Amino acid sequence: MNLTQAPVLETPRLILRGPEPRDIDPTIAFLLDRERSEGFGSSPNRGEAWRWFALNVGHWHIHGYGYFTIEMKDTGETAGIAGIWNPEGWPEPELGWALFEGFEGRGIAYEAAHRARRYAYEDLGFDTLTSNIVPGNTRSIALAERLGAWFEREYDNIHMGHDLLYRHPGPEAGEGRDDDGSVEAYA
């Protein structure tokens, strides 16, 4: 059951789709794992985590974009979320990503974030994006830089506190597509 008007996007290994009821429990499990979701906005209890899931559904309805669920094509497993986030108080639209337990180290976040950024540029008409990263989140910083983003400034995020803002190259920079249309090689 679709909860949003989100399109379905594909990459060689992934399906990016809107949130569905079957994504509630994996998303809640991620948000309740304080260590895993600390840089993303961990939740202190199941009710708050459920509210975050509902917030993402509402974000899609208000803005016409939000976090996609990352689904593995080969298994149908929910691997995480990636997409464009811009709630009240954000400095500007952000390209964000988070992987659920067991899905790191396979290039999934890169593949999903790259496809979500292309969607923002080609389908939504965005001309820039940022990634807001909490200091010390070296994995997200490395991924942002791998995506071509550069550190622009520090700022105080109304929800997360002190944040680092990384600026992504605009659509004029191209998206690193191979001749066959697939995303460049994954790590």
N, C-alpha and C positions, 0 to 999 in steps of 0.2 A: 504494500500500500504506500503510494507516494504521499508524503506530507508536504511537499513543496512543488514548485514549478521548475525545479532544477533540471537542466538537461543531463543526458548521460554522455560522458566523455570516455574515450578509450585511449589506451597506450598499448604497446606490445604485450604488457603483462597485467595491466590494471584496468578496472572499470571505476570511474569516478561518477558517483550518482548522489542524488539528494538523500537526506536522512530518512530512514524508514523505522517503524516500530521495532524491528529486529535488531536495530543498532543501539537501542537504549541501554541494554545491559553491558555490552562491551565498552560503550562510552562511559557509563557510570563506573565500571571497574577501573578504567584508565584514570578518571578524575579523582577517584578515592585513593589511588596509589600516590601518596604525597611526593615520594622521591621521584617517581616517573613523570608526574604532571606538574611539578613545582614551577617550572618556567612557563607553564601554559595557563596556570590558574587553577590549581587543585581545589577540590571541594572538601569541606570538613565532614559531610555526611551525605547519605544517599539522596535525601530530599534536595539539597543544594545542587548536587550533580544532575539530578533529573531536571531541575530548573535551567541549568546550563544547556542541556539537550534541547529543551523547549525554546530557549533563547535563540539557539541556532535556527530552529524551524521558523521562528518569528522573523529573524534577521533576513532569511530568504524572502519572506513575504513583504517586508518593508523595503529592502534594497534591491531585490531581484537577484541577489547573489549571497553566498555564505560559504560555510565549510561543506565540501563534498565528503561523503563517506568513501574511503579507499577500499575497494573490494578486489581480492585476488581473482583473476580470471580462471586460473586452473583449479582452485579449491572452493571459491565462493566465500572464503573467510574475510571478515572485516579486519583490515590491517591498520586502520587509523583514519585520520581526517586531514584534508588539505583544501585550501580555498582562499577566498577573499573575505576579510573581516573588517568591519568599520562600525562598531557600536558607538553610541553617543559618548563623546569625550575623546575619541581616538583622533590623533592628529591628521590622519588621512587613510585611505584604504590600504590594508596590509595583506601581503601574501603570507599565509601562515600554514604550518604543518605540525603534525604530531603522529607518531607511530605508537601502536599498542604493543604490549609485551610480546616478544618473540619475532618481531618483524624488522628489527634494526639490522644494519650491516649488509643489506641486499640492494641498496640503491632505490628502494621503494619511495622514500621521501623525496629524493631528487626527481624521480620520474613523475610523481604526482604533482609536486610543486611546479615543475616545468610545464606540465600540461595545464594546470590551473592558471598559471601566468599567461600562457598563450591564449586561453579562453578569455581572460580579462582584456587582453589587447585586441584580439581579433573579433570577438563577439560582443564584448561590452563597450569597446571603444576607449578603454583607459589609455592614458599616455605615460603613466608612471605608477609604480607601486613601491611600498616599503616593506620591510620586515622588522618588527619590533621585538628585540631579543633582550632578555634579562642578562645582566653582566654575569659572566662565568659559565654561560651555556655554550661551551666551546663547540659542541656538535652542531648546534643551530647556526652559530657563526660560520663554521666551516662550510655548511651547506649553503648558506646565503652567499658566501664568497664563491663557491663552486658554480652557483647560478649567475655569477657575474655582478652581484651586489657589492657595494662598498660602504664602509662606515661613513655616515654623514654627520651625526651629532648624538649627544645624550639628551634625554628629556625626562620629565616626570610623568609617567603614565598614571592616569587617575585610578586604574584598577590594579596595576601591577607594581607601582612604585617606580624606582629608577630603572630606565630602559635605555637600550642602545638602538638607534634607528639606522637601518641599512637601506640604501636606495638601490633599486633594481634598474638595470638598463631598460630604456623604453622600447617600444615596438620597432622603432627604426633600426635598432641594433640587430634585429633578426632573432631567431629562437634556436639557432644551432641544430637545425634539422638536417638529417642525412639525405642523400639523394632519393632514398626510398620513402621519405616522409616520416620515418621514425625519429625518435629523439636520439641525440648523440649517445655514445656508449655510456653504460651505467657502471658504477663502482660496485 
